[in-house]
Amino acid sequence: MKIKIVDKSYDEVLAMPKAKHHKPIKQHVIFRKLIQLLSCVDLWKTRFTYEKIGMDKLGKDEPCLILMNHSSFIDLKIAFTMLSSRPFNIVSTMDSFVGKSWLMRLIGCIPTKKFIADANLVRDMMYVVKKLKSSVLMYPEAGYSFDGTATTLPDSIGRCIKMLGVPVVMITTYGAFSHDPLYNNLKLRKVKISAKMEYVLSAEDVASKTVDELNAVVGACFSFDNFRWQHENRVRIKEKFRAEGLNRVLYKCPHCKTEGRMAGKDTKLVCRECGKIYELTEYGLMRAADGETEFAHIPDWYRWQRECVRQEIVEGQYSLNIPVDICIMMDTKRVYRVGEGVLRHNENGFHLSGCDGKLTYSQKPTSSYSLNSDYYWYEVGDVLSIGDSNMLYYCFPKGGGDIVTKTRLAAEEMYKIARANKKAARRV
């Protein structure tokens, strides 16, 4: 899927009116059935099956909050198939509305900005369950998984559940990540997909539990590991391009410790610095061609990279300073490319400057618990997105280099460190 991008000057974009907020509308049954029908072919190709557990506890017309793990674009097709008999509104990223706002509203989408405090979103969700008597589908991870495990969840999810006061249902997919992992440039693999929809919390449970207890329940639901699932269930991926783009996720060589020199091609991941070669096997394990396999399990490799980034931050050695192409989102008509700039990231947070000195924006480490980052965003390129409720800046690194994953890890670790420091200061 692509997105509309046009070139405009920074001044021209600033002079444009911002997108107006509209209340959600109830999902049109015709569009719900149409999307379900259009999804049949793609799901049939994956031999899709699903099961429902405890769903008899949910009333036929009773609104609920549906939480779902986020693996790939096929997730939405799965949701429309499993929820075909129930009206639901979908919490969707604002950029998904670009060029098709009318359609997104008709299928029940509620726009929001990723990893940014959005008071309108909470009000919209309350309006949906209380006034429209519709359910809400939400991907609390807010972005696709990089390494096949759950991404960082917001602490606010428990408060959100408490405010809505409706039952909670969980949809978990199996095989969706293996079918279309984000790093693989939208190349699909032949993998069977299944899903489970389970009644997790009643309205009474929500009322009786504390916010921390609700967060713990949600956290347990998001404890999956797609690569481990693939290996344990002997799911065979025979495609020869399965390691293509894997360097985006595994950007640091565990043998020589060099960053940004990994290259994923066909079934191999090669360090161009020391020459060590790893193979991604048909069952999702990494295997060194010679010598020790430092990390056979990709999430373990990813976790090691996170620990390395955190150590850099603690020791004051982490910094990012890269040239970027800058796009801005002001409305849902299109995305505007406004020029070039420089994106910096260090212990003080993000700082973006550019457009001949006219643009300058800073964002503190405590502004967000994670970072809106993506590979091959709408087939444009790898992107880092920062911003606030007023404006979003999409930064596309120039000159190549796999820096998206490390920057997201750094943003998450800086947030944790800053929060921990604040708590420690309050105790003194």
N, C-alpha and C positions, 0 to 999 in steps of 0.2 A: 504494500500500500504506500502511495506517495502523498505528498502534501504540497499545497500551493505556496510557492516562495516567489516574491517579487523584490526587485531592487528599489529602494527609496533612501533618500538622505535621512540622517538622524533627526534633523529639524522637521522634516516633513512628517515623520512618524510621530514625533512629540505633539505636533499640531492636530493630530487626528483624534476624534472622540473615542473614548474607551468603550469597550463592550458593556452593554447594560445587563443587569442581572434580571433574570426571569424566573418566576416560580416554576417548579417542575410540573409537568402534566402527566396524567395517567397514561400508561403505555397503551397504545392502540392495539386491540386484539388482532386486527388484520396484519399489522406489521410484525407482531410477535409470531404469528403463524407463518408469515412469509419468510422470515429469517430462519425459523425452524426448518421450513421446507428447503431453503437454499443451503442449509447446513448439512442436509442429509447425505449429499454426495461425498463431501470431504470426510464426514464421520464414517460413512460406509467403507471408504477406502482404508480406514484405520481399524475396521471391525469393532467399532465402539460398542461397549456394553456398560451398564451401570446398575447399581443396587441402592435401595433406600432402606435406612435403618431408623426405626422409631418414628417415622413420619406420620403415622396414624395418630400421634399425639397432637399434631398441629391441625387446627380447624381448617375446613375447606376455604373459608374466606378470611382467616385470621392472618393479619400482617405479621411478618417476621423479618429479622435481619439475617441475611444469607452471607456468610463469609466464604471466600474461595481462594485457594492458592493460585498463584499467577505464574504460569510456565511459558505460554506462548499465545499467539493470536487465536488459536483454536479453542481456548478457554471459553470465549464468548459463545461459540457455536455449541459447546457442551452445555453451557448454562441455559441457552434458549431451548435446547432439547429436553433437559431434565425438568425445566420449570414451565413447560408448555401449557399447563393447565392453570397457572397462577400468574396474575399480573405482578410485575416487579419493575422497579426503577433501578438504574445502574449508576453507581458513582464512577464517573469517567474523567480522565484527564482532559483539561481544557483544549489541548492541541488536537484531540480527536474530533473536535467540533469544526475545525477549520475547513471551510468550503462546503460543509454539509450540516450546518447547525439545525436546520428545520427537520432533517431526517433523524438526527440524534435525539432531538426532543420528542419526536413522535414514537421512537422505540423506548422512550422512558429514561434517557440518560440525564444525569445531573452533573454539570461541569464543576471541576475543582482544579486547583493548582497543586501539583505534587510537592510534598514536604514543606508546605507553607500553611501557617495557621489560617483557617478559613471559617470564620463565624457563619457565613452564609450557608456553608455546606451542612453544618449541624441543624440550622433552621430549616433547610430544605428537606433533610432527612426526617425531621420531626413532622413537617408538613405532609410528607408522603405517607407516613404510617398513621398519623392522626386524622388528617383531613381526606386524603385520597384513598385511605384504607388499602394501600398497596404495600408490598414487601420491598425491601431494599437489598440489592446485591452489591457487595463491597469487596474489593481486593485490598485488605489492610496492609499488605506488603508494599502497595503503591507502585511497584515496578517489577519487571521480570527478574527472576533469579539468575545470577551470573554463574554460580557454581553448582546449581541444582539443589541447594538447601534453602531454607527459609531466609528471606532477607530480614533486616532489622524491623521490628514492629514498633509502632508508636505507643508510648505509655498512655496516651489519651484514648485508646480503644476501649478500655474498661469504663471510662467515664461516658463515652459515647453510648455504649450498651446500656448503661445505667439510665441515661437520659431518655433513650428510646422506650425502654420498659417493655419490650416485646420479646417473644421467644427467639432463640438464636439457632440457626442451622448451619452446618459446615459441609461444603462440597470439596472433596479432595480428589485430585486427578492422579492417575498412574499411567505413565508412558507419554504424557503430553510434552514433558521436557525432553525426553529422549527422541521424540518425533521431530521436534523443532527447537533445539537449544538456541538461545539468543546469539551466541558467538558465531554460529555457523552460516551467517548471511542468508537466512531464510531458505536454506536448502533442506528439504524435507526428507526424513528417513522413513523406511517402512517399519513402523512399530505399532503394535496393537495398543489402543488406548482404552482405559476403563475409568470409572469414577464411582465415588461413594458419596451419597447424601445422607447426613445423619443429624437427627434432632439432638442438640447438645444441651440447651438450657431452656427451661420454661420461663414464662413471665414471672412466676413465683420465685424461681431460682435467681433470676436477675434482681428482683426486689430484695431478696434476703442476703445476697452475697455482697461483700465489699468490692470496691474498685480493684484492689490488689488481687483479690480472689478471682475476679472476672478476667483480669489480665493473665493470671496463671492458667485458667481454663483455655483461653485463646492460644497462649503460648504452647500448651501441650498439643493443641490441634495442628500447630505449625512446626512440628518437630520432624518433618520428613527429610529424606536424603535420596534424591533421585538416582544418583550413581550407585549408591548402595543397593537400592531397590532393583536396579537393572542387573547388578552382579548377582544378588541373592536369588533373583527369579530367573536367571539364565536367559535374559532378554538379549538376543543376538542382533547387533547392528553391523551389517555387512558392507554398507556404503563406504567407498574408498575415500570420500571427502570428510569423514567423520572428525578428523583433527583440524580441518581447515578453520582458521580463525581462533583456535584454542589459545594462541599466544595472547589474545585479548584478556583472557581470564588468568592464565598462568604466565605472567610477564617477567618473572624473576627465576633465574636458573638456580636450583638448589645445590648444584655442584660447584659452580664458580662464583655464585652470588651476584652476577651481573644482571642489571635490569634493562628491559627494552630491547633485548637482542634475541628473544625467542621468536621462532618462525614456525607456524603450523601449516602443514601442507599434506594433502592426502591423509594418511594414517599416522604421520610422524610429527613430533614436536622437537625442533632442533635448536640448540643454543649456538648462535652464530659467533659467539665469543670464544667458547672453549671446545665447541664441536660435539658436545655430548648429545646423543639422540635418544629420544623416548618414543615409544609406540603406544597409541591409544588402542587397546585391544577391542575385539568385537563385543566383549562383555563389560566394557566401561572402566577397565583398569589401565594404569600407566605402567609401562615396562621399559626399563633401560636396555638399549641394545648391547651395551657393555658395562660392566661394573655394577655398582650398587644402584638400586632403585630407591631413591630417597623417599618418595611419596607415591605409593601405588594408587592411593585413593585421592582423587582430585580435590574434594573438599578439605582434606588434610593439607595438601599443598597450598590451597587458598588460605586456610587458617594460619599457616606458617607465614605467608606474605603479610597477613594482617598483623601478626605479632612483630614482624620486622618493621612495619610502618609505625606501629605504636612506639617501638623502641627509638626510632628516629625522632619522633615527636618529643618524647621524654628527654632525649639528649640534645634537643634543639638543632637537629641536623636536617629536619624535613623542610623542603621548600619546593614550590612549583612556580615556574616563570616561563610561560609559553606564548607565542603569537597565535592568535585565533581569528577566524572569521566570525562576525557577530550577526545574529538574527534576533529580532524582537517580536514578541507577540503582544499586540494591542487589542485586537478584536478577533472574531472567529471567521473573518473573511479570508484571511491569508496570513502567512508569516512574512515579515519584512527583513530583508538583508540590508543592513545599514552601514557595513564597512568592516574595517579591520581593527584589531586592538591587541592588548596584552592582558592575559589572565594570570594573576598571582595568587598563591595560596601558601600560607604559613601559619604560625601559632596565633596570629591575629585574625585569621579567617581569610575570606576571599576579597580580592580587589580587582575590579575590571576597569580598564581605561581604554579609550580608543576614539574612533570617529573624529580624527584631527583635533583631539583634546576636548571635544564637546561632551563626551560620555565619561562619567566616573561613578562607580558604584562599589560600595563596600558591604560585606556581610560577615557578621561575627560568628565564631564557632558555635555559639549557643543558639543561633537562629533556627537550626534544623538538626534533627537527630540523624539525618542521612542526606544524600545528595541525589538530585535528579540526574541520572546519567544513563547513557544508552549506547548500544552498538548499532551501527548502520541505521540510525534513526530515520524512519520514513524513507529509507533507501538513499538518504543524503550523505550520511557519514556518522562516525562516532561523535558523541556530543556530551558536553557538560552544561547543565542548566542551573543558573542561580537566579535569584530575584525575590520580590516581595509581592504583597497584594496589589501593588500598583503596576508592576511590569515584570515580565520574564525575559531573561537574556539567555539565548542559546549560543554556546561557544563551541565552535568546531576547530579543534587543534589543527594547525598547519604543519606540514612537513612530516607527517606520519608519526610513528611512535605510539606505544601502547600505554597511555597514561590515564585512561578513563577509570579502570579498576582501582589503581592505586589512589587516585584522588578521592574516589568514593570511600575507600577504606580509611583514608586519612581524615576525611570529614566526619565519619562516624566515630573514630577514635578520639578526635579532638573534642567532639561533643561530650563523650563519656568522661574524658579527663576534666573538662571544664565544669561539668555537673558535679563530679566527685569533689573537685576543689571548692566549689560553692558550699556543698554540704559540710565539708570539713571546716570551712571558715565560720559557718553558723554555729558549729559545736564549740568553737573556741570562746 
